[in-house]
Structure formats: C-alpha cells, structure tokens
Amino acid sequence: MKRWKQWIRLAVIGGASFVLLVTVLPQVASGLGFGPLAKRLATSAPCSSGALVAASSSVCTPVGTVTGKVTVTGAPKGFSPGEIGAGACPETTKTGMACAEPVYALAIDGKYSLSLTEGKWMIDGFYETSAFGGVFLGTAVAVTVKANAKVTRNFTVAYRKPAAVQGNLDVTGVPAGSQIYQLSVLLCPSFAPYNGTTPSIACVNGYDDNGLTGASGSYSLTGLPPGKWTAYPGFCTDSGCYTNAKAGKALTLVSGVTSTANLTTPYIVPGYGLVSGKVTVTGAPRGFSDPVGVSLCGRERGLTACFSASAVGGVFSSLLPVGTWKATGLYLVPPFYNAVSGATKTITVTSGHSTTVDLTDPYQVLGGASGSIDVVGDPADVPIESYTVLACPAAGGRDSLNCISEYSGPGGNGFEVATSSSLGKIAHPAPAKPKLAATSYNAYKLSTLTRGNWLLFAGYQTVFGSVTDPTPTRVTITPGKTITHNLTIPYQFPSDGAVIGSVVMVGAPGNGYAEAGAEACSAKPTKTTCDNEQQAYSASNGNYQLLLPPGTWWVAGFVDEFGEVPSLNQAISPPVKVTVKAGVENTEDFVVDAS
C-alpha cells in the first residue's frame, strides 16, 4: 500500500558554542514575507494528527473532509502552475477563497483534501504562477460539511493571462545617522487590505529590484492575477522593518498589461529599538573560551518575554520592543551549557533608537552534586532504561535559564558521568570525582553548579515514557566542593501501553533517501486515511517504540521515500490489529516492500 504526502524540509542552523532562541518580530515577519509562510505552515485540520496545527490551538474540534481534483482549463501548452489547490471561507463571506484568512490545502498530483469544521462553506479551486505569487480563483461552490463525513467536490479554474506591476519606492524624511537597509512593497487584493499588523495570506511581497541600500529604489512584480489591488510601501532599518498601511495606493491590474504604481512613505519610527553592547567575563582563568551571551527580559504586548542572544567576541545586538528591559550577561559552561549569570542592568528601549549597555559577569569557581537515583516500587518486568536529574537554582525554580540536566544509562542521551577533563578547552576548577561503582549507571554527577541553593528533580525513563518527580530535593552548593546526595523517586504506573519491534525495509528506493518507522491507527486504515495517526521512526538498528493510549489499534511498518519534488511516497506493510493495555508491552515486527 502506498500513500502520497506533502512534506517540508526544515533547515536547522547549528551552533557549536551557543544555543540562540530566535523570535521573529511582527514587523520583520511581514517585511520579509514570513507572515504568509507561517500561515501556510499553520493551515490544518483541527483534529488531524498528521497536519500542522497552530500553536495557539489546544481544543480538538470534530471535522469533516472535502476532497477532489483541481484542474486549470484553457492554459497555453506547457503551462504548469507553481501551486494549485482548493480554499474555503465561511458561507457568510459569499466569495469563496476571497477572504483574508481562508482555510486551504495545496493539491498533490491535482488532488486536494480539506479538513473543515461542521457547517456551510464556500469553496473554490485556485492556482498560483509561483509560490506566494497571488491566487487565480475559480468559481465558488457552497458545500455543507458534516463531522466525520467525507464530501467529494472537483473544481476547475479558468486560465487567465497574468498581469504585472512596477514602480519607484521612496522613503522621505530619513533622520541623519539612520540607514535604510531594504525597500519593500506589500501588494494586497481588495478583499484583504493590509491592517497594519499582519498581512493576509493573499498578499504578495516584493523588494527593491537592485537590492541596494538607501531611501530610493524600484520594484517589479509579475505573474499576478488581474483585479483590484492596493500597494503599500515599506522599508527596513537597524530598528526593524515597517510597512505603511496608510500610504497604500489602489490600482487595477489587467491581464497581459504591466501597470505602474510609484510609492512613497515618510520615515516612520518602528515600535522597536536596537540594543547592543559588550559582555565581559571578569576574573576568568587563562584560556577561558566558554560561550558568552546576554539575557534580555521585559514586557511584550502585555506579556513577560525573555530573549537570549550570543555575544560573538563579547559583542551582542538585539531588536526589542519599546519599554523597560533587564539585561544580564552570562556565559555557558560545558558539558551541560548551564548559564552562569552576572549582575542585571535596567535599560529603556525607545522607538527607532539604539541603546548601548555594557555588562560584566564575574567568573565563578563551581561546585557539584553527585549520588545515585533509586526508583522505588518499580516492577521487576519493567526495566529502567535511563535516569535523569534536573538541577535548577532554588531562586528561579524549574523555569530558570540556569537549569541543567544529566541523562545516564543504556537508554540515555549520550551523557556520561562528567569529569573535569570534559569541561571545555580549559580545566575549570572542578570538584573531586565522586566515588561511584563503575557498573552503576543510575549514578549522576553535576560538576557545574554555582554557589547557593539548588533543587534536584530526579527522573527515569521506561518503555512507557519518562517521569520526573515534581517534588525536588534541596541542596546547598559550595564552590570547589562536591556534595553527595542519593535521590529516590516513586515508580509511577503508566497510563499508556507500548508497541515495540523492528521494521525491515526491502527494495530500497534508487536515490537511497528513505526513513522507516511504525504507525498506529485507531481504526482500520485505508489507502488514504489513518484515523488518529501515531508515528515513531526507527533507530539506526531498525527498532521502533510506539506509546499508545489503551484500546484497539492497527499497527503497520512504513517507509518514507523522499523524492526530488516536495512530496514523498510512503510504502506501508499490511496492518496488524493490536490490543493495547496500560503498562503492557506488545512486540510486532514488520517487513516493508519499498520497491
């Protein structure tokens, strides 16, 4: 059995020395086109486990499914749309996808599948000449969706010769000392005007043709649907990016015609400021090279927010919303990379201006804690796969930036009992090694704790998942010394069951790019559906582990064969019916023919 699915590769930028949490500011997101991309990633079925769901959505609503084909008619020979699919708006809009926030699905091989909440919807087909290039719409059709029911609707979209627009971009009144780094244009259809905060998915982004810095430039956009649009000018500075919703110019695009719209906006100070400075670690021993950074905490849109930024060569810079912020210098100590923080300074960020703050962080001789972890009351037939300790400063609790954790045991994450020789390029003054039996893998040692009171949270992992004791053990750390404290944690009977085994692939794809695993469906699957799909990928040895709620499940092995286009072919073995019970382990092995 084969299934075709859309897939997205996410690039991960790794840093050997510092973990940087990046928050995309709203103005930057809209200016650089991340707003529409984020919406595409969030378009989803409210209850579909295989879909991408918006982070703010926590309630699962019963849905129905609308499927079918989308075809472009009357297109010239050789025409191939950049994207094709179907979109839906509530029936009250009476305009199909012509609303600012449609629910839509891109089609694969011309076939789409929309998951919609129960009710009446207006649905139509669409195509784009290129991704994010503007939607060419078909005729909308009213569809009634019922929960857990499937409706088939096919759509056609008549081909129309695309339009184009060009013009000049100018920013006036730029203050002395301010630099324009990018000019941009946001083009929005009449049914989805820009509201000054977040652009609609239907809007199109464009940028200065020459990519030059400065207050004047030009732009051109092609492949656009004809109709009524509004063009909004924008720009980026050190203090952020801004699109002026009040300087929009209305225009009508005509098929096969290039229109002109010259755009001008006064320099408007964005609601962000640039914070930069230096972080100096004082009193560090010769050869000190631990990663250095800064923590910035304040208020954003009424909520407490904290950002961290690396300080390469001791220098950092970060865009922050206007307001009062607390800046703290820090350095990260290997191998656990916990933060050792210095004094905090309060700064005021003003719109469009730069603020400089220099921070110091006194080097600290560290202490440590060591001992063993004992799980009390664990059944003899449920082996403990790994042990964990989460250590947090008592003042900050479990949410502190300074928390660190250690994993040990055959099922751990590769950390072993730490020694002073593994603490980076220099030998940090470290406590003496604890006296622990060489065969004990339930031993822990944390060698990078700062002076003061710490909370130790013991944990363990079995085939049924991970458990952390919510009640911590308080210890007091003294620089240059290790305290020994053995920890206990009560065994917690699991609420899930487990299905384990191996997946063997035969007939590997020609390009060799494939991943194997096992999936479980709460009802007998078909060629295109798997209700409440749960997946687990195999390890390098072919073994997998699925945690499932109690009940009846259909479990199968699968192989994802990744091709050269944004899709994958999934080969699946015949499913096996499995009764899952809490705290019980089932074994199922699979052979998948991927040829």
Secondary structure, DSSP 8 states (H G I E B T S, - for coil): -EEEEE---------SS--------HHHHHHHTHHHHHHHHH---TT-TTS---TT------EEEEEEEEEEES--TT---SEEEEEEEEGGG-STT-SSS-EEEE-BTTEEEEEEESEEEEEEEEEESSTTS--EE---EEEEE-TT-EEE--EEEE----EEEEEEEEEE---TT----EEEEEEEETTS---SS---TT-EEEE-TT---SSEEEEEEEEE-SEEEEEEEEEEETTEEEE-GGG-EEEEE-TT-EEE--EEEE----SEEEEEEEEEEET--TT----EEEEEEEEETTEEEEEEEE-BTTEEEEEEESEEEEEEEEEEETTTTEEEEEEEEEEEE-TT-EEE--EEEE----EEEEEEEEEET--TTS---EEEEEEEETTTGGG-TT-EEEEESTTS-S-----GGGSSSS-----------TT-SSEEEEEEE-SEEEEEEEEEEETTEEEE-SS-EEEEE-TT-EEE--EEEE----SSEEEEEEEEEES--TT--EEEEEEEESS---SS--TT-EEEE--TTSEEEEEE-SEEEEEEEEEEEE-SSSEEEEEE---EEEEE-TT-EEE--EEEE--
